[in-house]
Amino acid sequence: MSDALGEIFCCDSLKGVVADLPEPAAPTVYRADNGVLMMVVGLVQSEEGLGYLDQAIMHCPFCGTKLQDAKAIAEKVSH
């Protein structure tokens, strides 16, 4: 796991889950190019290859720490 990912972990539970997931799911928590913190919540195999369903995460699913808010995400995302 890279040091860049280490900075986004608020608790050992989140860090452990991400570190223990097998490829191709790892890393499931990542910072997108636009700076939004994302989590892979689903995978699907298609004729074109492996597809990912990503979701912006605002709170840690384990400890509840606020990681980012909707306004900050909206400012980073271009439509």
Contact map, one row per residue, 1 for C-alpha under 8 A:
1110110000000000001000000000000000000000000000000000000000000000000000000000000
1111110000000000000000000000000000000000000000000000000000000000000000000000000
1111111000000000000000000000000000000000000000000000000000000000000000000000000
0111111100000000000000000000000000000000000000000000000000000000000000000000000
1111111110000000000000000000111000000000000000000000000000000000000000000000000
1111111110000010000000000000000000000000000000000000000000000000000000000000000
0011111110000000000000000000000000000000000000000000000000000000000000000000000
0001111111000000000000000000000000000000000000000000000000000000000000000000000
0000111111110110000000000000000000000000000000000000000000000000000000000000000
0000000111110110000000000000000000000000000000000000000000010010100000000000000
0000000011111110000000000000000000000000000000000000000000000110000000000000000
0000000011111111000000000000000000000000000000000000000000000000000000000000000
0000000000111111100000000000000000000000000000000000000000000100000000000000000
0000000011111111110000000000000000000000000000000000000000011100000000000000000
0000010011111111111000000000000000000000000000000000000000000000000000000000000
0000000000011111111100000000000000000000000000000000000000000000000000000000000
0000000000001111111110000000000000000000000000000000000000000000000000000000000
0000000000000111111110000111100000000000000000000000000000000000000000000000000
1000000000000011111110000110000000000000000000000000000000000000000000000000000
0000000000000001111111000000000000000000000000000000000000000000000000000000000
0000000000000000111111101111000000000000000000000000000000000000000000000000000
0000000000000000000111111100000000000000000000000000000000000000000000000000000
0000000000000000000011111100000000000000000000000000000000000000000000000000000
0000000000000000000001111100000000000000000000000000000000000000000000000000000
0000000000000000000011111111000000000001001000000000000000000000000000000000000
0000000000000000011011111111100000000000000000000000000000000000000000000000000
0000000000000000011010001111110000000000000000000000000000000000000000000000000
0000000000000000010010001111110000000111100000000000000000000000000000000000000
0000100000000000010000000111111000001111000000000000000000000000000000000000000
0000100000000000000000000011111100001110000000000000000000000000000000000000000
0000100000000000000000000000111111111100000000000000000000000000000000000000000
0000000000000000000000000000011111111100000000000000000000000000000000000000000
0000000000000000000000000000001111110000000000000000000000000000000000000000000
0000000000000000000000000000001111110000000000000000000000000000000000000001100
0000000000000000000000000000001111111000000000000000000000000000000000000001000
0000000000000000000000000000001111111100000000000000000100000000000000001001000
0000000000000000000000000000111100111110000000000000000111000000001100000000000
0000000000000000000000000001111100011111000000000000011110000000000000000000000
0000000000000000000000000001110000001111100000000000011110000000000000000000000
0000000000000000000000001001100000000111111000000001111000000000000000000000000
0000000000000000000000000001000000000011111000000001111000000000000000000000000
0000000000000000000000000000000000000001111100000001110000000000000000000000000
0000000000000000000000001000000000000001111110000111100000000000000000000000000
0000000000000000000000000000000000000000011111000111000000000000000000000000000
0000000000000000000000000000000000000000001111111110000000000000000000000000000
0000000000000000000000000000000000000000000111111110000000000000000000000000000
0000000000000000000000000000000000000000000011111000000000000000000000000000000
0000000000000000000000000000000000000000000011111100000000000000000000000000000
0000000000000000000000000000000000000000000011111110000000000000000000000000000
0000000000000000000000000000000000000000001111011111000000000000000000000000000
0000000000000000000000000000000000000000001111001111100000000000000000000000000
0000000000000000000000000000000000000001111100000111110000000000000000000000000
0000000000000000000000000000000000000001111000000011111000000000000000000000000
0000000000000000000000000000000000000111110000000001111100000000000000000000000
0000000000000000000000000000000000000111100000000000111110000000000000000000000
0000000000000000000000000000000000011110000000000000011111000000000000000000000
0000000000000000000000000000000000001110000000000000001111110000001100000000000
0000000000000000000000000000000000001000000000000000000111110000011111000000000
0000000000000000000000000000000000000000000000000000000011111001111100000000000
0000000001000100000000000000000000000000000000000000000011111111111000000000000
0000000000000100000000000000000000000000000000000000000000111111000000000000000
0000000000101100000000000000000000000000000000000000000000011111000000000000000
0000000001100000000000000000000000000000000000000000000000011111100000000000000
0000000000000000000000000000000000000000000000000000000000111111110000000000000
0000000001000000000000000000000000000000000000000000000000110011111000000000000
0000000000000000000000000000000000000000000000000000000001110001111110000000000
0000000000000000000000000000000000001000000000000000000011110000111110000000000
0000000000000000000000000000000000001000000000000000000011100000011111011000000
0000000000000000000000000000000000000000000000000000000001000000011111111000000
0000000000000000000000000000000000000000000000000000000001000000000111111100000
0000000000000000000000000000000000000000000000000000000000000000000011111110000
0000000000000000000000000000000000000000000000000000000000000000000111111111000
0000000000000000000000000000000000010000000000000000000000000000000111111111100
0000000000000000000000000000000000000000000000000000000000000000000001111111110
0000000000000000000000000000000000000000000000000000000000000000000000111111110
0000000000000000000000000000000001110000000000000000000000000000000000011111110
0000000000000000000000000000000001000000000000000000000000000000000000001111111
0000000000000000000000000000000000000000000000000000000000000000000000000111111
0000000000000000000000000000000000000000000000000000000000000000000000000000111
